[in-house]
């Protein structure tokens, strides 16, 4: 039973709870029945001693600690509910000023959500970026498709040029002695890639197939210690010269790489896809700009534990994605040379923004009396089922309705912000998009996988938890 609830600090309450003698006696008896098999009392077989004998030998309070562990969860949970507090952290600073046959008195502190004063959330101004697609952007996409479908052809009628790929044998020497790791056979090297130390690739330009020659270089100062700043000679044998051959941009190419028959049809499709992607990006930018302004507009003293919990969620989600690539967080940290505290610190600003936004959305839900109807809940189950290609009933078992209503209400608040915003369309400006050559696709190593996951982990606002939880629970089942 809740005896008192008093605010003792900003966002911190101290609760006092009383448990009567009869309830405490039941818990003590439970603790005795659970622990007696481990207790030896002279004159009784182990586990057979009556409770009163055990208490005479070990003291009246021998089962009190175990009894408290039995009573604590319900006692605390019921007290918080009765005090009508929105708690954001586990209870702390537990005190037991009274305990005995007459019952127990508990005191503990809880941290609650802060009082939030909303700023402006209606009539916010934002600019939607232009989503017009230029001819150069279509051309760039066509060039990318050419690159993807290119092939390497052997060259035997000329010398090596920049951007050629050569197949070479090489062996490196310092002061006439071969060094470890300086030898390879049939090595593929793209001239101009910068894969080797400065000066190495330049000295292959102008050579022809079958040539054997020396390349003289100096290792950089920041190279591995045993070779740094040293002069080296690499003996080279050039086996083959290759160059990338792009397919012609014609109707035959289109038929080979797409569902279309003509180049014009493919260009129209590419333009439509780019316009769709640009529009989605523009819409997302508008939404993020609006939500950022709403989040920054609140006034609240946010408890540190809420920020830490948000960081926990971000890091957990990051680790979950790493595991899908065959890695884990510890491996990632090892590859990047970063300690965990520094890694977490990097997400602090993002976490704080997420907490501020969630608090703002919750206040808007209250202010506008937004609710989740039964139709809304069923629609959300159907959406999650479709997203994960699962049966809706499976989702419902993993996620009770209470777990998704908060997300539904938050989305309604976001839609309200967007519906009441003042959006200005940005005028398109004529500008050329430089063509970029895509590097040949390589199988990513472990560090690259980890870096990719890190780059993707930059949400503007926290994604609804229900979706992630449904997937994780379904995977476990």
N, C-alpha and C positions, 0 to 999 in steps of 0.2 A: 504494500500500500504506500502511495506517495504521501510523505509527510510535508515536504516543502520543496519549492523550486525557486531559486534566487539567482538573479543575474549578478555575477561576481566580477566579470571583466567584459570587455567588448567581445560579443559573440560567444561568451562562455557562461554557462549556468552550472550551479551546484545543486544536485538533487539529493534529498534525504529520503530513504526508503525504510519502512518498518515491515518486518516479517514476524508474524505472531508465533507464539510458542508451539501451538499445535502443528503448524506448517513446518516449522523448523524441526520438530520431533520426527515428522515423517521423513524428512531429508536425512536426518541422522541415522534413522533405522535403515534407510536405503544405502547409506554409505557403509554401515556395518555389514549388511548382507553382501555388499560388493567386495569389501576388504577382508572379511574374516578368514577366507581361505589362505591369506598370506600372513596371518598372525598366529604366533605360538604362545601358549600360556601353560605353565607347568601344571600337570595333572590332567590335561586335555590333549587329545590328538590335535594335530595342526588343522585349523579350520573348523574345529568343533566347539571351541570355547564360547559360552554365552556372552552376550554383549556386556552385562553388568560386571562379569569377571574381568573382561578386557579393560573396561573403564576403571576398575579398581587398581589394576596393575599399571596401566599406561596413562591414567588420568581421565577425568570426566570429558575433557575436550578432545579426546583422541580422534574423534570422527568429525569434528567441527569443520575443519578445512575442506574435507571432501564433501560435506553437506552443503557448504557455501558454494562450491563449484557446481553442484546440482541445481541450486536455487538461483544462482547469479543470472544466467541468461534471461529467464522469464521475469525475474524481479526487475532487472534493468530495462528490458524491453517494455514491460507494462508501465513502468514509471515514466519513461520517455513519452509513451503514447498518451498517458493520462495528463502529462504536463503540456502536451500538444506542441512539442518541439521538433523542428526539422533538423535532425542531427547529421553532421557531415564527417564525423570521425568517431573512432572507438572511445569509450569512456576512459578517463584517466584519473589519477590521484585518488584511488580507492582508499577509504578509511572504514574501519569497523569499530565504532566507539562502544557498541554494546553487543554482547553475544552470550547466550546461555539458555537455560531451560525456558526462560520467559520469552525468548525470541531473539531477533537480530535487528540491529540498525546499521544501515549502510549509507555512506556518503561518497559521492563521486562527481566528477565534473564532465561536462559534455560541451563540444563545440558545435554551434548551430550556424545555419546559413545567415549571412549578414542582412541587415535591413538595406533594401535597395531603393534608391530614388531614380526613377526613369528620367531620361532626357527626352529629346525629340525623337519620335518614331513614325510620325506621319508628316507627309509633305517634304521628305528628304530629297535633295537634288542629287542626281547622278547623270553621268554621260555614257551612253552606249557607244563603243567603238564602231567605226564603219566596218561592214562585213562584205564590201564589194571585192570581188576577186579579179586581179589583173591578168592580162595575157602572159606577162612574165612569170607569174606564179603557176599558171598552167604549164608553161614551158619548163619550169624547174621540176615539176612533178613528172613530166614526160622524160626529162633527162635522168631523173632518179630511176624510172622504170627501165630506161636504156642501160644504166649502170648495173642494175640488178640482173639483167639478161645478157650482159657482156660475156665475152669469152677471151681466153688468152691464146694468142697465136705465136708460133716461133718465127723469129726473124734471122735470116742468114745472109742478107744482102747489104747490110750496113752495120755501122758501129753502134755502141750503146748510147742512148739519149736519156735525158731526164724523164722520169715517169715510166721507163721500161722496168721490167722485172728480169733479173738475171739469176741464173743458177750457177753457183760457184762452190769450189772447194777453197778453204783458207786455213792458214795456220799462222799464229802470231809469235813473234820472238822479241825479247828484250835483252839487249847485250848478247845476242846470238843464242840465247837459251829460250826454248819454247816454254810458255807459261800456261798454267792450268786454265781451262775454259776458253782457250784461244784457238781452238781447232774445230772445224765442221766440214762435212762433205754434203754436196748437193743441196746447198743452202739457198733458199729463195729470198732474194732481197730486192725490194722496190727502190729504185734510185730516186733520191729526193725525199724519202720517207723520214729520214733522220733517225733510223733505227740503230745505226752504228755511230761511233764517236765522230766528231767533226773532221771533215777532210777525207774520210774513208770512201764514201760513196762518190764524191767528186772525181776521185782518181780512177774510177772504173769507167766513167764517161769517155767515149772515144775508142774503147777497146772492142775487139771483135771476137766472135766465137772461136774457141780453141787457143786464145792468147793465154800465156803464162807470164805473170809480171809481179812486181812488188808494189805495195802501198805503204807509204811512210806517214806515220801519224804520231801525235803526242797525246797521251792520255790527259784528260782534264784534271785540274787540281783537286776537284771534289770526287774523283773516282775512288774505287776501293784502295785501301791504304798501300798495298804492296805494288800497285801500278800507277798511282797518282803522279802526274807530271812527268812520267817517264816516256822516252822516245821508243817507238816500237816499229817493227817491220812485219807486214803481213804478206806472205807468199800466196798468190791467188792463181787459180786456174778457172777460166771462164768456159763453162760447158754450153750454155744456151742463153739466148736473148729472147725475151718474150714481150709482147705489148698487148694492151687491152684493146680489143676490137668491139666497137659498139654496133648493135644491129641498126639497120636503116629504119628511120621513122616513116613507115608506110603501112598500107592496109594489111599486108602479110604479117608484119610485126604485131599489129593490133589483134589479128585473129589468133596469133600464137599466145599472147599474154592476157587476153581478156575475152569477155563474152560478146564483144562488138565486132562488126565487120569492117568498119572504116575508121580512119584517123579522126575525122570530124565527130563521129559518134563518141569516140573515146574522149576527145577534148571536152565535149559537152558534159559527159559523165564526171570527168575530173573536176570541171568547174562547179558542177552541182554539189559534189562531195566537199570541195573546199569551202563553198558558200555555207553549207550546212555546219561544217566544223567551225568556221569563223563566227557564225551566228551563235552557236552554243558557247564558244569562248566569250563572245561579247555579252551574252546573257549572264554567264557565270561571273564575269567581271562586275557587271552592274549589281548583281546580288551580293557579291563579296564587299563591294564598296558601301552598299547600303547597310549591311550587317556590321561592318567595321565601325561605321559612324554611330549606329545604335549602341554597340558595345562600349565604345569610347565615351558615350554620352551619359552613362550611368554614374551615380555616386554611391560607393559602398566600400566599407572596410573589409576586404576579402581575407578570410583566415588563410594562413600559410598552408595549412593541411589540404585545403581545396586545390591549391596550385600543385602541391606534391602529388595529390591523387590524379590530377589531370596528366602530369608528367608520367606517372606510373602507367596510365592507360595508353599514352602515346608510345612509350617504350615497349610495352607489352604487344601492341599492335605491330610495331616495327619488327620485333623479334618473331612474331607469328609469320610475317611475310618473308623474313629471312629463312625461316624453317621450310617454307614452301619451295625455296631455291636450294635446299640442302645445306644451309648454313645455320648458325645461331648467333646470338648477340655476343657471346664471349669470343667466338672466332672473328667476328667483325671487328671488335675492339682490338684484338690482337693484330689483325692486318693493318688497321689504321693507326695503331700505336697510341690510342686514346684511352684514358682511364674512365671508369663508369661515371664518376661524379662530374667530370668535365663534359661527358656525353650528355648526361641528364641536364646540365646547366644550359646546353645549347637549345633545349626545348622549352626553357622556362617562359620566354616571351610568348611563344605559341600557346603554351598551356594557360597562361594568364588571360590571353585573348579569348580562348575557348570558354573559360570559366565566366568571364565578363559577359560574353554573348549568351551563354546559357542562363545566367541570372537575369539578363535583360528580357530574354524570350519568356521566361517564367513569369516575370512581372507583367508583360504584355498579355499573356494568357489570363492572368487574374484581372487585369484592368478591362479587358474586352470580353470577359466571361466565355472564353473559348473552351470547347469541350470535344471529346471524342465519342461519336455515336457508335452504335453497334454496327452500322453500315461501314463507318470509317475503319473500325477494327477488322471486320471481315475483309475489306478491301486491302488492308495492310497485310493480312495473312496471305492473301492471294498474290500480292506483289512480291512478298518474300519468297513464296513457293516458286513463282515464275523465275525470279532472279537466281535461285539456287537449284532450279530443276528438281524440286522436291514436292512431295504431297503436302497440302495445306495442313492436314491433320498431324503430320510429323512436326511441322513448325509449331503448331498449337501446343503439342506436348512439351516442346523445348522452351517455349515462351508463353507464359500466361498473359492474358489480356492486360493486366496491370503493367507488364513490362514494356508494352508498346504504346500505351496511351500517352505517355509523356512525349514520345517522339512525334506522334500524330499532332498533339497540341502545339509543339514547337514549330512543326511545318506550317500549321495554320497561322501561327504568329508571323512567320517569314512571309507567307503569301499576303498577309494583311499589310506588312511593311511595303512590299513590292507594289501592291494594288494602290496604295496611297502615296507612292513616290512620284516625284516630278522628273521624268526621264527626258534628256535632250539627246538627239541623235547627232553623232559626230559626222561632219562632212568628210567624204573621202578625198584624199589628196593624191595626185598622180605621182607615183614614185616607182622606180624600177627595183625589182628584187634580184639581187645578185645570185647567179647560179652557184650552187655549192656541190662539189663532187663528194659523193658519199664514199667513205672508205670501204674496202672489201670487207665483207662480213667475217668476223672471227668468233670463234667459240669463246665466250667470256670465261675468265678464270674466277676463282672464288672471290678475290678482292673486287673485281669489276662487278660481280653480282651484288656484293654488299654495297658498293658505291651507288649502283643503280637503285637499290632499295632505299638508300638514304636520300637520294635526290627526289624520289617520289613521295617521300614522307613530309610533305609541306602543306597540310590542309589549311585553308583559310578559316574554316570553322569546323568544330568537331562533328563528325558524322554520327548519325543516330546509332546508339549502342545496340539496339535490338537486332539490327541486321547482322552485325558481326557476331553477336552472341548466338544467334540462330545457327549460323554456319559452323561455329566452333562446337556447339553442342551436338549438332547433327553429325559432324566428323567423328566426335567421340563415341557416338552411338553406333 
